[in-house]
Amino acid sequence: MSKIIIDNSSDLDDNVAVQMVLQVIELGRVSDDGKQYCYVTTFNVDDDVYAVGTHLNKKSDKFYVYKYGGFNK
């Protein structure tokens, strides 16, 4: 079992960020030929877009939660 690290760099409450990460985990390891969780998953929260990015380390999975500015509203 690997360690899970969550870096909530957004303005969202930690509980919301954790729920978003859980949804990504539930989708499974779909990137890098099944080795990594989805590279980037976006979520709509209160008319804003947030993203969960992932990074695979040797003994852990790191999730970054941040406000995403890549979509036009």
Backbone torsions as a table, in degrees:
resi	resn	phi	psi	omega
1	MET	NA	135.8	-179.9
2	SER	-99.0	163.3	179.2
3	LYS	-82.9	146.4	176.6
4	ILE	-113.1	128.0	179.4
5	ILE	-118.0	132.3	178.4
6	ILE	-120.7	123.2	176.1
7	ASP	-109.3	100.2	179.6
8	ASN	-88.1	93.9	179.8
9	SER	-96.4	15.7	-178.7
10	SER	-101.2	-178.7	175.2
11	ASP	-93.4	7.8	179.9
12	LEU	-77.8	150.8	173.2
13	ASP	-61.1	146.0	-179.3
14	ASP	-57.6	-35.3	178.9
15	ASN	-61.3	-40.8	178.7
16	VAL	-67.1	-43.2	179.7
17	ALA	-61.2	-42.4	179.4
18	VAL	-64.6	-40.9	178.2
19	GLN	-61.7	-38.1	177.4
20	MET	-65.2	-44.2	178.2
21	VAL	-61.9	-41.6	178.0
22	LEU	-59.4	-39.0	178.1
23	GLN	-64.1	-39.0	177.7
24	VAL	-65.0	-43.2	179.5
25	ILE	-62.5	-40.2	-179.6
26	GLU	-62.6	-27.4	177.7
27	LEU	-72.1	-19.1	177.6
28	GLY	88.3	-178.4	-179.3
29	ARG	-85.8	99.3	-173.7
30	VAL	-110.8	-8.6	-179.5
31	SER	-106.9	163.4	177.2
32	ASP	53.5	51.9	178.8
33	ASP	55.4	40.1	176.3
34	GLY	81.7	12.1	-178.9
35	LYS	-95.0	-21.0	-171.5
36	GLN	-134.0	149.5	172.8
37	TYR	-65.4	160.6	-175.7
38	CYS	-46.6	131.2	-176.4
39	TYR	-53.6	-47.6	179.6
40	VAL	-146.6	129.7	176.3
41	THR	-125.9	133.0	-178.7
42	THR	-105.4	151.4	-179.5
43	PHE	-135.9	141.8	172.4
44	ASN	-95.1	124.5	179.0
45	VAL	-135.2	114.9	177.0
46	ASP	49.7	52.6	177.0
47	ASP	66.7	12.6	174.2
48	ASP	-120.8	159.3	179.0
49	VAL	-110.5	130.1	177.4
50	TYR	-121.3	156.5	-178.9
51	ALA	-129.6	149.8	170.5
52	VAL	-116.3	113.3	176.0
53	GLY	-102.2	153.9	-178.9
54	THR	-126.1	153.8	174.8
55	HIS	-139.9	130.5	179.9
56	LEU	-95.3	118.2	174.1
57	ASN	-101.1	175.0	-178.3
58	LYS	-61.1	-43.4	-176.7
59	LYS	-122.5	16.0	-179.5
60	SER	-156.1	162.2	170.6
61	ASP	-114.2	128.1	179.6
62	LYS	-109.6	133.4	179.4
63	PHE	-116.3	131.1	177.6
64	TYR	-110.5	124.7	176.7
65	VAL	-109.2	124.7	-177.7
66	TYR	-150.4	159.0	176.3
67	LYS	-74.0	131.6	-174.0
68	TYR	-104.4	127.8	-179.4
69	GLY	-109.9	19.6	-173.9
70	GLY	-85.8	-9.1	-178.3
71	PHE	-106.8	143.7	172.2
72	ASN	-85.0	141.6	179.8
73	LYS	-96.3	NA	NA
